[in-house]
């Protein structure tokens, strides 16, 4: 697989882009809106989607090290890049994956198929918690957590070349099919399908199973490694790891070789490019991010670039309509009365038509529809019933708009929302505290009516830190590990961030015949609703519908905005997290809980306080005023 040490290093550098988003395909699977539009059920723990998402989320928790940076898989790969001096070196350090140009490669020097896999993983992660891609994300996860043979070969050959292989070796073991990620991904799918069948019927389950298969197939078609050795060539005189003269390797062909028809078209473009210099300057059409003039520059139009141009062109409707050459604007331009008549010969136009006609057989968009039976996710019977009562929110935007309408003072639109101005306003209303222990909260007088008003805030509070995992590389940091520990604690998972801790694997999700569910802040919050005579909300829309206080509505809207920029607002979010942990501990809540839930909540609040204090003691808070303001803003809501 790796003919030389230099070849292996270049392979590792090209693969870095996908390794720096390891686990990203599940980044948003457990969102505050997970389960919106999926109907409701009476099983403890919330909607079916939320409970299954919680199971799947355990996979990325372990990918991210369960809060221990040393066990974070992205951190492991970054250490490998550091040791081999790969990528962009600044101050003698390899740059992490979220830094522009981290791999030290030019815009056209990366491996297209690796970048495609990385982008796809991030897109799946962004939409994993939505009804549109939830089932597909579960299938994608199941495919990616299966142990591929090439992983074993990679690990062995890196060891032979004296290169640290632990990043690859750890995936061989942690992805095992008995108690590891492969088993966890499979069980999440099984329980989801069983739940859909119980809730919506066998027909709905079959459709969901096909959607899971679609996600699995997508993952299988996205190679996460650079091309095989045959697709690389050596180049003498390079500098690798600071050693002049050592041979380097570069990719020589597209990850998907050109077909004979594509080769003919690329040859036509290359032959004509010298005669077309400056001919397309007036055209501002962008194809794959570049103008036609840039693509057809004869100085850079290699066969590889020509193929990329051609494949970008095939997606540019109406210029190219797959399967319909007569309806394609490009063909029309080359025929009589077209602006490019005579630029192509009759034979060349014939090749162009043959290429466009052949595109109709790909039907990439139709493959999903043909397999699943619908281009959009199904609407379950339970959702249809719910929609007759009240429209189902498609996403957080609808919820946010609804909250804004309820607020005392209408907030600005999302594009104009001024996070800094909001935090500054909070800071002005907060006392100048310099120590965590300078403020003690007297127990508030929370009667059942007040508790009912605050319960939506309790549930929304679980969403404060959910956006952090959407940037896996940035999460591989001390701040990220603090955040991950807080999220794990909120979900009810035990602390596993000490060096001696072993990952839980399948233990926290139960085994094949074990219906055990993990209780966290969300589950305890929904359990409080019956204690004050209310029905638990099935989803985010139900939470919002229960808000009757305009001040609470405005606060919730602000929280949903602040969470969207977690690193910009990290200090105020950390203060809010501490404030809510103190709110959970108020006896007015705990006195209404059973013994088990009370013990769980006591553990969670203690873990939150200790984790935030550790963060503060380690100098993690940069804007102390924002931190205090967040904490005090929670306390102020008790007096609304």
C-alpha positions as CSV (number, residue, x, y, z in Angstrom):
1,X,0.0,0.0,0.0
2,X,2.9,2.4,0.9
3,X,6.0,1.8,-1.3
4,X,8.1,4.3,0.6
5,X,8.1,6.4,3.8
6,X,7.7,9.6,1.7
7,X,4.7,8.1,-0.1
8,X,3.0,7.2,3.2
9,X,3.6,10.8,4.5
10,X,2.0,12.3,1.4
11,X,-0.9,9.9,1.8
12,X,-1.4,10.9,5.4
13,X,-1.3,14.6,4.4
14,X,-3.9,14.1,1.7
15,X,-6.1,12.1,4.1
16,X,-6.0,14.7,6.8
17,X,-9.1,16.7,5.6
18,X,-11.4,13.8,6.3
19,X,-9.6,12.7,9.5
20,X,-10.1,16.2,11.0
21,X,-13.9,15.8,10.7
22,X,-13.9,12.3,12.2
23,X,-17.3,11.7,13.8
24,X,-18.8,14.8,12.1
25,X,-21.5,12.9,10.4
26,X,-23.3,12.6,13.7
27,X,-22.5,16.1,14.9
28,X,-26.1,17.3,14.9
29,X,-27.9,14.1,15.4
30,X,-29.0,15.0,19.0
31,X,-30.4,18.5,18.7
32,X,-33.1,20.2,20.7
33,X,-35.3,19.9,17.7
34,X,-34.6,16.2,17.1
35,X,-38.0,14.5,16.7
36,X,-39.9,17.6,15.6
37,X,-42.4,16.5,13.0
38,X,-42.0,12.8,13.8
39,X,-45.1,12.4,15.9
40,X,-45.3,11.7,19.6
41,X,-45.3,8.6,21.7
42,X,-45.8,7.8,25.3
43,X,-42.6,5.9,25.9
44,X,-40.5,7.5,28.7
45,X,-37.6,9.5,27.4
46,X,-39.3,11.6,24.8
47,X,-39.8,10.9,21.2
48,X,-38.5,7.8,19.5
49,X,-36.1,9.9,17.4
50,X,-34.6,11.6,20.4
51,X,-34.0,8.3,22.3
52,X,-32.4,6.7,19.2
53,X,-30.3,9.8,18.6
54,X,-29.0,9.6,22.1
55,X,-27.8,6.1,21.4
56,X,-26.1,7.1,18.2
57,X,-24.6,10.2,19.9
58,X,-22.5,7.9,22.1
59,X,-20.5,6.9,19.1
60,X,-19.3,10.5,18.5
61,X,-18.8,11.0,22.2
62,X,-16.2,8.2,22.0
63,X,-14.8,9.5,18.7
64,X,-14.2,12.8,20.6
65,X,-12.6,11.0,23.6
66,X,-15.5,11.2,26.1
67,X,-14.0,14.5,27.3
68,X,-10.4,13.3,27.5
69,X,-8.3,15.1,24.9
70,X,-5.7,12.4,24.8
71,X,-8.3,9.9,23.6
72,X,-9.9,12.3,21.0
73,X,-9.4,10.7,17.6
74,X,-8.9,14.0,15.8
75,X,-6.3,15.0,18.4
76,X,-4.6,11.6,17.8
77,X,-4.3,12.4,14.1
78,X,-3.1,15.9,14.8
79,X,-0.3,14.4,17.0
80,X,0.6,12.1,14.1
81,X,0.8,15.1,11.7
82,X,2.9,16.9,14.3
83,X,5.4,14.0,14.7
84,X,5.8,13.7,10.9
85,X,5.8,17.5,10.3
86,X,2.9,17.3,7.9
87,X,0.8,20.2,6.5
88,X,1.1,23.9,7.2
89,X,3.9,24.5,9.7
90,X,3.7,27.7,11.8
91,X,6.0,28.3,14.7
92,X,7.3,24.7,14.3
93,X,3.7,23.4,14.7
94,X,1.4,21.6,12.3
95,X,-1.8,23.6,12.1
96,X,-5.2,22.0,13.2
97,X,-7.9,21.1,10.7
98,X,-10.0,24.3,11.2
99,X,-7.1,26.6,10.1
100,X,-7.3,27.6,6.5
101,X,-4.6,25.8,4.5
102,X,-3.9,23.4,7.3
103,X,-2.7,20.7,5.0
104,X,-0.2,22.9,3.2
105,X,-1.7,22.0,-0.2
106,X,-2.7,24.4,-2.9
107,X,-6.3,24.8,-4.0
108,X,-5.9,22.2,-6.7
109,X,-3.5,19.8,-5.0
110,X,-5.8,17.9,-2.6
111,X,-7.5,14.6,-3.2
112,X,-11.0,15.3,-4.6
113,X,-12.6,12.1,-3.3
114,X,-11.3,12.7,0.2
115,X,-12.6,16.3,0.2
116,X,-15.9,15.0,-1.1
117,X,-16.1,12.5,1.8
118,X,-15.2,15.2,4.3
119,X,-17.8,17.7,3.0
120,X,-20.5,14.9,2.8
121,X,-19.8,14.0,6.5
122,X,-20.2,17.6,7.6
123,X,-23.4,18.0,5.6
124,X,-24.9,14.8,7.0
125,X,-23.9,16.0,10.5
126,X,-25.6,19.4,10.0
127,X,-28.9,17.7,9.0
128,X,-28.7,14.5,11.1
129,X,-31.2,15.8,13.7
130,X,-33.8,16.8,11.1
131,X,-36.6,14.7,9.8
132,X,-35.1,15.0,6.3
133,X,-32.0,13.0,7.0
134,X,-32.4,11.3,10.4
135,X,-32.8,7.8,9.1
136,X,-30.1,8.4,6.4
137,X,-27.7,9.6,9.1
138,X,-28.2,6.4,11.0
139,X,-27.5,4.3,7.9
140,X,-24.5,6.4,7.1
141,X,-23.2,5.9,10.6
142,X,-23.7,2.1,10.4
143,X,-21.6,2.0,7.2
144,X,-18.8,4.2,8.4
145,X,-18.4,2.2,11.7
146,X,-18.0,-1.1,9.9
147,X,-14.3,-2.2,10.0
148,X,-12.8,-2.0,6.5
149,X,-9.9,-4.3,5.5
150,X,-7.7,-1.4,4.3
151,X,-7.6,-0.1,7.9
152,X,-5.8,-3.2,9.0
153,X,-3.3,-2.9,6.1
154,X,-2.8,0.8,6.8
155,X,-2.0,0.2,10.4
156,X,0.4,-2.7,9.7
157,X,2.3,-0.9,6.9
158,X,2.7,2.3,8.9
159,X,4.3,0.4,11.7
160,X,6.7,-1.2,9.2
161,X,7.7,2.3,8.1
162,X,8.2,3.4,11.7
163,X,5.3,5.8,11.6
164,X,2.9,6.0,14.6
165,X,-0.2,4.0,13.6
166,X,-2.2,4.4,16.7
167,X,-5.0,6.5,15.1
168,X,-5.6,3.6,12.7
169,X,-5.0,0.9,15.2
170,X,-7.6,2.3,17.7
171,X,-10.3,2.2,15.0
172,X,-9.6,-1.5,14.4
173,X,-10.5,-2.2,18.0
174,X,-13.0,0.5,19.0
175,X,-15.2,-0.2,15.9
176,X,-15.6,-3.9,16.7
177,X,-19.0,-5.6,16.0
178,X,-19.5,-7.0,19.5
179,X,-19.4,-4.0,21.9
180,X,-17.9,-1.3,19.8
181,X,-19.1,1.4,17.4
182,X,-20.2,-1.1,14.8
183,X,-22.5,-2.8,17.3
184,X,-23.7,0.6,18.6
185,X,-24.6,1.8,15.2
186,X,-26.4,-1.4,14.3
187,X,-28.4,-1.4,17.6
188,X,-29.5,2.2,17.1
189,X,-30.9,1.3,13.7
190,X,-32.6,-1.8,15.0
191,X,-34.3,0.0,17.8
192,X,-35.3,2.9,15.5
193,X,-37.0,0.5,13.0
194,X,-38.7,-1.4,15.8
195,X,-40.0,1.9,17.3
196,X,-41.2,3.1,13.9
197,X,-43.1,-0.2,13.4
198,X,-44.7,0.1,16.8
199,X,-45.6,3.7,16.4
200,X,-46.4,4.1,12.7
201,X,-46.9,0.6,11.3
202,X,-45.0,-1.9,9.2
203,X,-45.3,0.0,6.0
204,X,-43.7,3.1,7.5
205,X,-41.0,0.9,9.0
206,X,-40.2,-0.5,5.5
207,X,-39.8,3.0,4.1
208,X,-37.6,4.1,6.9
209,X,-35.5,0.9,6.4
210,X,-35.0,2.0,2.7
211,X,-33.9,5.4,3.9
212,X,-31.4,3.8,6.3
213,X,-30.1,1.8,3.3
214,X,-29.8,5.0,1.2
215,X,-27.6,6.5,3.9
216,X,-25.5,3.3,4.1
217,X,-25.1,3.3,0.3
218,X,-24.0,6.9,0.3
219,X,-21.3,6.2,2.9
220,X,-20.1,3.2,1.0
221,X,-19.7,5.3,-2.1
222,X,-17.5,7.9,-0.4
223,X,-14.0,6.6,0.0
224,X,-12.2,8.3,2.9
225,X,-8.7,7.6,1.7
226,X,-6.5,9.0,-1.1
227,X,-6.2,7.1,-4.3
228,X,-4.4,3.8,-4.4
229,X,-0.6,3.7,-5.1
230,X,-1.1,3.2,-8.8
231,X,-2.7,6.6,-9.0
232,X,0.4,8.4,-7.6
233,X,3.7,9.4,-9.3
234,X,7.0,10.3,-7.7
235,X,8.6,13.6,-8.1
236,X,12.3,14.0,-7.4
237,X,13.9,17.0,-5.7
238,X,11.1,17.6,-3.2
239,X,11.5,18.5,0.5
240,X,9.8,16.1,2.9
241,X,10.1,16.5,6.6
242,X,12.9,19.0,6.1
243,X,15.0,16.5,4.2
244,X,16.0,18.0,0.8
245,X,16.2,15.6,-2.2
246,X,13.8,13.0,-0.8
247,X,11.3,11.8,-3.3
248,X,7.8,13.1,-2.9
249,X,4.5,11.7,-4.4
250,X,1.6,13.4,-6.0
251,X,-1.8,12.1,-7.3
252,X,-1.8,11.7,-11.1
253,X,-5.5,11.1,-11.9
254,X,-9.0,11.8,-10.9
255,X,-10.4,9.4,-8.3
256,X,-13.1,8.4,-10.9
257,X,-11.2,7.8,-14.2
258,X,-12.6,9.4,-17.4
259,X,-14.9,7.4,-19.6
260,X,-14.1,7.2,-23.4
261,X,-16.8,9.8,-24.1
262,X,-15.3,12.1,-21.4
263,X,-11.8,11.7,-22.8
264,X,-13.0,12.8,-26.2
265,X,-14.7,15.9,-24.8
266,X,-11.6,16.8,-22.7
267,X,-9.5,16.4,-25.8
268,X,-11.8,18.8,-27.7
269,X,-11.5,21.4,-24.9
270,X,-7.8,21.1,-24.7
271,X,-7.3,21.5,-28.5
272,X,-9.6,24.5,-28.7
273,X,-8.4,26.3,-25.6
274,X,-5.5,28.2,-27.3
275,X,-8.0,29.6,-29.9
276,X,-10.5,30.5,-27.2
277,X,-8.1,32.8,-25.1
278,X,-10.1,35.9,-23.9
279,X,-13.1,34.7,-25.8
280,X,-15.2,34.0,-22.7
281,X,-14.2,37.1,-20.6
282,X,-17.7,38.6,-20.8
283,X,-19.2,35.4,-19.3
284,X,-19.6,35.5,-15.6
285,X,-21.0,32.0,-15.3
286,X,-19.3,30.0,-12.6
287,X,-18.7,26.3,-13.0
288,X,-17.5,24.5,-9.9
289,X,-16.5,27.9,-8.5
290,X,-14.5,29.2,-11.5
291,X,-15.2,31.2,-14.7
292,X,-15.1,29.6,-18.1
293,X,-12.1,31.7,-18.9
294,X,-10.2,30.4,-15.9
295,X,-11.1,26.8,-16.7
296,X,-10.0,27.1,-20.4
297,X,-6.7,28.8,-19.7
298,X,-4.4,26.6,-22.0
299,X,-1.5,27.1,-19.5
300,X,-3.3,25.2,-16.8
301,X,-5.8,23.0,-18.7
302,X,-4.4,19.6,-18.0
303,X,-6.4,16.4,-18.7
304,X,-7.2,16.3,-15.0
305,X,-8.5,19.8,-14.9
306,X,-10.4,19.3,-18.1
307,X,-12.2,16.4,-16.6
308,X,-13.1,18.4,-13.5
309,X,-14.4,21.2,-15.8
310,X,-16.5,18.7,-17.8
311,X,-18.0,17.1,-14.7
312,X,-18.8,20.6,-13.3
313,X,-20.4,21.5,-16.6
314,X,-22.7,18.5,-16.5
315,X,-24.4,19.8,-13.4
316,X,-24.9,23.3,-15.0
317,X,-28.5,23.4,-16.1
318,X,-29.9,24.7,-18.4
319,X,-26.6,24.8,-20.3
320,X,-26.5,21.0,-20.0
321,X,-29.7,19.0,-19.4
322,X,-28.8,15.4,-18.7
323,X,-30.1,13.1,-21.4
324,X,-31.5,16.0,-23.5
325,X,-29.0,17.4,-25.9
326,X,-31.6,19.3,-28.0
327,X,-32.9,21.0,-24.8
328,X,-29.4,22.0,-23.6
329,X,-28.5,25.6,-24.1
330,X,-24.8,24.8,-24.9
331,X,-25.9,22.7,-27.9
332,X,-28.3,25.5,-29.0
333,X,-25.5,28.0,-28.8
334,X,-23.4,25.9,-31.2
335,X,-26.2,25.5,-33.8
336,X,-27.5,28.0,-36.4
337,X,-28.5,31.3,-34.9
338,X,-26.5,30.5,-31.8
339,X,-23.7,32.8,-30.6
340,X,-21.1,30.1,-31.0
341,X,-22.2,28.7,-34.4
342,X,-19.1,27.4,-36.2
343,X,-16.9,27.2,-33.1
344,X,-17.3,23.4,-33.1
345,X,-17.2,21.2,-36.1
346,X,-20.1,18.9,-37.0
347,X,-18.2,15.9,-35.6
348,X,-17.4,17.8,-32.4
349,X,-21.0,18.8,-31.9
350,X,-21.9,15.2,-32.4
351,X,-19.5,14.2,-29.6
352,X,-21.0,16.9,-27.3
353,X,-24.5,15.6,-28.0
354,X,-23.4,12.0,-27.4
355,X,-21.9,13.0,-24.0
356,X,-25.1,14.9,-22.9
357,X,-27.3,12.0,-24.1
358,X,-25.2,9.6,-22.0
359,X,-25.7,11.7,-18.9
360,X,-29.4,10.7,-18.8
361,X,-28.4,7.2,-17.8
362,X,-26.9,8.4,-14.6
363,X,-30.1,9.6,-13.0
364,X,-28.3,10.3,-9.7
365,X,-31.2,12.2,-8.3
366,X,-33.6,9.6,-9.3
367,X,-31.7,6.7,-7.7
368,X,-32.8,7.8,-4.2
369,X,-36.4,8.4,-5.3
370,X,-36.5,5.1,-7.0
371,X,-35.2,3.2,-4.0
372,X,-37.1,5.0,-1.2
373,X,-40.3,5.7,-3.2
374,X,-40.4,9.4,-2.5
375,X,-38.1,12.4,-3.0
376,X,-39.0,13.7,0.4
377,X,-39.3,12.0,3.8
378,X,-42.6,10.3,4.6
379,X,-45.1,11.8,7.0
380,X,-46.1,9.3,9.6
381,X,-49.7,8.7,10.6
382,X,-49.0,10.2,14.0
383,X,-47.6,13.3,12.4
384,X,-50.6,13.6,10.1
385,X,-52.9,13.4,13.1
386,X,-50.9,16.0,14.9
387,X,-50.9,18.3,11.8
388,X,-54.7,18.5,11.9
389,X,-54.4,20.3,15.3
390,X,-51.3,22.5,14.8
391,X,-48.7,22.9,12.0
392,X,-45.5,21.0,12.7
393,X,-42.4,23.2,12.8
394,X,-39.9,22.1,10.1
395,X,-36.9,23.6,11.8
396,X,-35.6,26.0,14.4
397,X,-36.3,29.0,12.2
398,X,-40.1,28.5,12.5
399,X,-39.7,28.1,16.3
400,X,-37.6,31.2,16.6
401,X,-40.0,33.2,14.5
402,X,-42.8,32.1,16.8
403,X,-40.9,33.0,19.9
404,X,-40.1,36.4,18.5
405,X,-43.8,37.1,18.0
406,X,-44.4,36.3,21.6
407,X,-41.6,38.4,23.0
408,X,-42.3,41.7,24.7
409,X,-39.9,43.6,22.4
410,X,-39.5,42.1,18.9
411,X,-36.0,41.0,18.3
412,X,-34.1,41.9,15.1
413,X,-34.1,39.5,12.2
414,X,-31.5,36.7,12.3
415,X,-29.2,38.4,9.9
416,X,-29.1,41.5,12.0
417,X,-29.1,39.8,15.4
418,X,-26.3,41.6,17.4
419,X,-24.9,39.0,19.8
420,X,-22.4,41.5,21.2
421,X,-25.1,44.1,22.0
422,X,-27.2,41.5,23.8
423,X,-24.3,40.3,25.9
424,X,-23.3,43.9,26.7
425,X,-26.9,44.6,27.9
426,X,-26.7,41.5,30.1
427,X,-23.4,42.6,31.5
428,X,-24.7,46.0,32.4
429,X,-27.5,44.4,34.5
430,X,-25.1,42.1,36.4
431,X,-23.1,42.6,39.6
432,X,-19.3,42.9,39.4
433,X,-18.5,39.5,40.8
434,X,-14.9,38.3,40.7
435,X,-15.3,34.8,42.2
436,X,-17.7,31.9,41.7
437,X,-18.4,31.8,45.4
438,X,-19.3,35.5,45.8
439,X,-22.9,34.8,45.0
440,X,-25.4,32.5,46.7
441,X,-28.9,32.2,45.4
442,X,-31.7,32.2,48.0
443,X,-34.2,29.5,47.3
444,X,-36.9,31.1,45.1
445,X,-40.6,30.7,45.8
446,X,-41.6,28.5,42.9
447,X,-45.3,27.6,43.1
448,X,-46.8,25.2,40.5
449,X,-47.8,28.1,38.2
450,X,-44.3,29.5,38.2
451,X,-42.8,26.0,37.7
452,X,-45.1,25.4,34.7
453,X,-43.9,28.7,33.2
454,X,-40.3,27.8,33.6
455,X,-40.4,24.2,32.4
456,X,-40.0,25.2,28.7
457,X,-36.8,27.0,29.7
458,X,-35.6,23.9,31.5
459,X,-35.9,21.9,28.2
460,X,-34.4,24.6,26.0
461,X,-31.4,24.9,28.3
462,X,-30.3,21.4,27.2
463,X,-29.5,22.9,23.8
464,X,-26.9,25.6,24.8
465,X,-23.8,23.5,23.9
466,X,-25.2,21.4,21.1
467,X,-23.5,23.4,18.3
468,X,-20.0,22.7,19.4
469,X,-19.6,19.2,17.9
470,X,-20.5,20.5,14.4
471,X,-16.9,21.6,14.2
472,X,-15.0,18.4,15.2
473,X,-11.5,19.9,14.7
474,X,-12.2,22.9,17.0
475,X,-13.8,20.6,19.5
476,X,-10.4,18.8,19.8
477,X,-9.2,21.3,22.4
478,X,-9.3,21.8,26.2
479,X,-12.5,23.9,25.8
480,X,-14.1,21.3,23.6
481,X,-13.4,18.6,26.2
482,X,-15.0,20.7,28.9
483,X,-18.0,21.1,26.7
484,X,-18.2,17.4,25.9
485,X,-18.1,16.5,29.5
486,X,-21.0,18.9,30.2
487,X,-23.0,17.5,27.3
488,X,-22.4,14.0,28.5
489,X,-23.5,14.9,32.0
490,X,-26.6,16.6,30.8
491,X,-27.6,13.5,28.8
492,X,-27.1,11.3,31.9
493,X,-23.9,9.5,30.9
494,X,-21.3,8.9,33.5
495,X,-18.0,10.8,33.5
496,X,-15.2,9.0,31.5
497,X,-12.6,11.7,31.0
498,X,-9.9,10.4,33.4
499,X,-6.9,8.7,31.7
500,X,-7.7,5.4,33.4
501,X,-11.3,5.3,32.2
502,X,-12.2,2.8,29.5
503,X,-14.9,3.8,26.9
504,X,-18.3,2.4,27.7
505,X,-19.1,1.1,24.3
506,X,-22.4,-0.7,24.3
507,X,-22.8,-0.6,28.1
508,X,-24.6,2.7,28.3
509,X,-27.2,1.8,25.6
510,X,-28.1,-1.7,26.8
511,X,-27.5,-5.0,25.1
512,X,-29.7,-6.8,22.6
513,X,-32.6,-7.6,24.9
514,X,-32.1,-4.7,27.3
515,X,-34.6,-1.9,27.1
516,X,-32.6,0.3,29.4
517,X,-32.6,4.1,28.7
518,X,-30.3,6.8,30.0
519,X,-32.0,9.5,32.0
520,X,-30.7,13.1,31.6
521,X,-31.9,16.7,32.1
522,X,-34.4,16.5,29.2
523,X,-36.0,13.3,30.4
524,X,-36.2,14.7,34.0
525,X,-37.7,17.9,32.7
526,X,-40.4,16.2,30.7
527,X,-41.1,14.1,33.8
528,X,-41.8,17.3,35.8
529,X,-44.7,18.3,33.5
530,X,-47.2,15.8,35.0
531,X,-46.2,16.9,38.5
532,X,-47.8,20.3,37.8
533,X,-50.7,18.9,35.9
534,X,-49.4,19.3,32.3
535,X,-48.9,16.9,29.5
536,X,-45.2,16.5,28.5
537,X,-44.4,18.1,25.1
538,X,-43.6,15.6,22.3
539,X,-41.1,17.9,20.6
540,X,-39.7,21.4,20.3
541,X,-42.9,22.9,19.0
542,X,-44.8,21.5,22.0
543,X,-42.2,23.1,24.2
544,X,-42.7,26.5,22.6
545,X,-46.5,26.1,22.7
546,X,-46.3,25.9,26.4
547,X,-44.6,29.3,26.9
548,X,-47.1,31.7,28.3
549,X,-44.8,34.3,29.8
550,X,-43.5,36.9,27.2
551,X,-40.3,37.5,29.2
552,X,-39.5,33.7,29.1
553,X,-40.3,33.7,25.4
554,X,-37.8,36.5,24.7
555,X,-35.1,34.7,26.8
556,X,-35.6,31.4,25.0
557,X,-35.3,33.2,21.6
558,X,-32.1,34.8,22.8
559,X,-30.7,31.4,23.9
560,X,-31.5,29.9,20.6
561,X,-29.6,32.7,18.9
562,X,-26.6,32.6,21.2
563,X,-26.1,28.9,20.8
564,X,-25.6,29.3,17.0
565,X,-22.1,30.9,17.5
566,X,-20.7,28.8,20.3
567,X,-17.0,29.8,20.1
568,X,-17.8,33.5,19.8
569,X,-20.2,33.3,22.7
570,X,-18.3,30.7,24.7
571,X,-18.0,32.7,28.0
572,X,-21.6,33.7,28.2
573,X,-22.7,30.1,27.3
574,X,-20.5,28.7,30.0
575,X,-22.1,31.2,32.5
576,X,-25.6,30.2,31.4
577,X,-24.7,26.5,31.8
578,X,-23.6,27.2,35.4
579,X,-26.8,29.2,36.0
580,X,-29.0,26.5,34.8
581,X,-27.2,23.8,36.8
582,X,-28.0,26.0,39.9
583,X,-31.6,26.2,38.7
584,X,-31.9,22.4,38.5
585,X,-30.8,22.1,42.1
586,X,-33.6,24.2,43.5
587,X,-35.7,22.2,45.9
588,X,-39.0,23.3,44.3
589,X,-38.0,21.1,41.4
590,X,-36.3,18.2,43.2
591,X,-39.1,17.8,45.8
592,X,-41.4,16.8,42.9
593,X,-39.1,14.1,41.6
594,X,-38.9,10.4,42.5
595,X,-35.8,9.1,44.3
596,X,-34.0,7.8,41.2
597,X,-34.5,11.0,39.2
598,X,-33.5,13.1,42.2
599,X,-30.3,11.2,42.6
600,X,-29.5,11.6,38.9
601,X,-30.2,15.3,38.9
602,X,-28.0,15.8,42.0
603,X,-25.1,14.0,40.3
604,X,-25.6,16.1,37.1
605,X,-25.7,19.4,38.9
606,X,-22.6,18.5,40.9
607,X,-20.7,17.5,37.7
608,X,-21.7,20.7,36.0
609,X,-20.5,22.9,38.9
610,X,-17.2,21.0,39.2
611,X,-16.6,21.0,35.5
612,X,-17.3,24.7,35.1
613,X,-15.1,25.5,38.1
614,X,-12.3,23.5,36.6
615,X,-12.7,25.5,33.4
616,X,-12.6,28.8,35.3
617,X,-9.6,27.7,37.5
618,X,-7.7,26.7,34.3
619,X,-8.1,30.2,32.9
620,X,-10.7,29.1,30.3
621,X,-12.9,32.2,30.8
622,X,-11.6,35.2,28.8
623,X,-14.6,37.6,29.3
624,X,-15.5,37.3,33.0
625,X,-18.2,39.8,32.7
626,X,-20.0,37.8,30.0
627,X,-19.6,34.7,32.1
628,X,-21.2,36.4,35.1
629,X,-23.9,37.9,32.9
630,X,-25.0,34.5,31.6
631,X,-25.2,33.1,35.1
632,X,-27.2,36.0,36.4
633,X,-29.5,36.1,33.4
634,X,-30.8,32.6,34.5
635,X,-31.3,33.8,38.0
636,X,-33.3,36.8,36.7
637,X,-35.8,34.6,35.0
638,X,-37.0,33.4,38.3
639,X,-38.4,36.8,39.1
640,X,-40.2,37.3,35.7
